[in-house]
Amino acid sequence: MESSRKPDTATAMRALISEARRALPFHLPAAQLCAGPCQGCPKKLLEFIDGELFDWTERLDQGEIPTLGDVSTLGKRCRKIHAVIAKNGLIQPD
């Protein structure tokens, strides 16, 4: 019988980073991000979360092991930013 183990926190963090990079519209030009009325600034939010994702990628590459709290915190930030960007009509809501 195989046990269903959860991934370690480093693996979970890498998976979260990968999913965030796929789900958020980092590819959109600034002109499209800033078109029309907005709730929150999608451009600034994407710049912020891009920095967070880059920082964690670097830390993981240097061998740092995130805590479960680190993974949870980054996940919450990604979900909140995704929701704001979806509210602005730049991506489809989940």
Secondary structure in CASP SS format (residue, H / E / C, confidence):
PFRMAT SS
TARGET T0000
AUTHOR 0000-0000-0000
METHOD secondary structure of the structure
MODEL  1
M C 1.00
E C 1.00
S C 1.00
S C 1.00
R C 1.00
K C 1.00
P C 1.00
D C 1.00
T H 1.00
A H 1.00
T H 1.00
A H 1.00
M H 1.00
R H 1.00
A H 1.00
L H 1.00
I H 1.00
S H 1.00
E H 1.00
A H 1.00
R H 1.00
R H 1.00
A H 1.00
L C 1.00
P C 1.00
F C 1.00
H C 1.00
L C 1.00
P C 1.00
A H 1.00
A H 1.00
Q H 1.00
L H 1.00
C C 1.00
A C 1.00
G C 1.00
P C 1.00
C C 1.00
Q C 1.00
G C 1.00
C C 1.00
P H 1.00
K H 1.00
K H 1.00
L H 1.00
L H 1.00
E H 1.00
F H 1.00
I H 1.00
D H 1.00
G H 1.00
E H 1.00
L H 1.00
F H 1.00
D H 1.00
W H 1.00
T H 1.00
E H 1.00
R H 1.00
L H 1.00
D H 1.00
Q C 1.00
G C 1.00
E C 1.00
I C 1.00
P C 1.00
T C 1.00
L H 1.00
G H 1.00
D H 1.00
V H 1.00
S H 1.00
T H 1.00
L H 1.00
G H 1.00
K H 1.00
R H 1.00
C H 1.00
R H 1.00
K H 1.00
I H 1.00
H H 1.00
A H 1.00
V H 1.00
I H 1.00
A H 1.00
K H 1.00
N C 1.00
G C 1.00
L C 1.00
I C 1.00
Q C 1.00
P C 1.00
D C 1.00
END
